[in-house]
Amino acid sequence: MVENGLFSFDDPIFNERNGKKALYIDRDLLNDLKVFAKANSKCHQNIAEYALKLLIHSNNQKVQLDVDSL
């Protein structure tokens, strides 16, 4: 948000997007994620970030990402 030619550091959109990049996913998957998030009273963005972090950083052999099948 710009006020009097100056950027406002309290801009909620800027604060949410700061340090983040867009990630494009299939619209049906996004809809499924939103339904899942609503059923669990959580934010769909937080669930997606958590799931990706868990897959990428997990040392647990039960949680694996089969990159070769993509």
N, C-alpha and C positions, 0 to 999 in steps of 0.2 A: 504494500500500500504506500502510495506517495502522498505526502501532505506538504503543501507549500514548497514543492520541488525537492523535498528531503524524504529519504526512505524511512519508513517506520519499522523499527526493530520488533514491534509487537504485532506485526502482521501474522495472523494465524496460518495462512496458506504458505507463506515463506518459511515459517518455523517448522511446519510439518514436512515440507519438501527439502529442507536444508540438509545437504549431505546425502541425498538419495537420488537414484536414477530410475527412469521408467522401466518396467518389465512387462512385456506383452505376452499374454496367455490366451488360450482359446476361450471364447465367450461362454461356452457351455460349462467349462471347468470353473470359470469365475462365478457363474450363477450357482453351481454346486457348492463352491466355497462359501458364498454368501449365505446360502440356506443352512449349511453346516454351522457357520459362525452365529447366525441368528438363533439357531436351536440351542446353542451353547452359551448364548449371551456374551459373545466375544466379538472383537473387531476382526474382520476378514483379513485386513492387512497384517495385523499382528500374528494371526495364525499362519499366514503364508510365510512371513519372515522367520517365524519359529521353526516351521517345518523344513525350510531350506537350510537354516543354520544347523539343525539337527542332522540332516542328511549329509551335509558337507563336512561337519566337524566331529561326527560321531566315530569313536573307535570301537563301538559295539558291533560285533559281527552279525548280530540279528538285524541291524539296520544297514542295508546296503542299497546302493544305487547302481543299477545295471546300465552303465553308459553304452556298452557295446550293442545293446538292443535298440538304441535310438536311431 
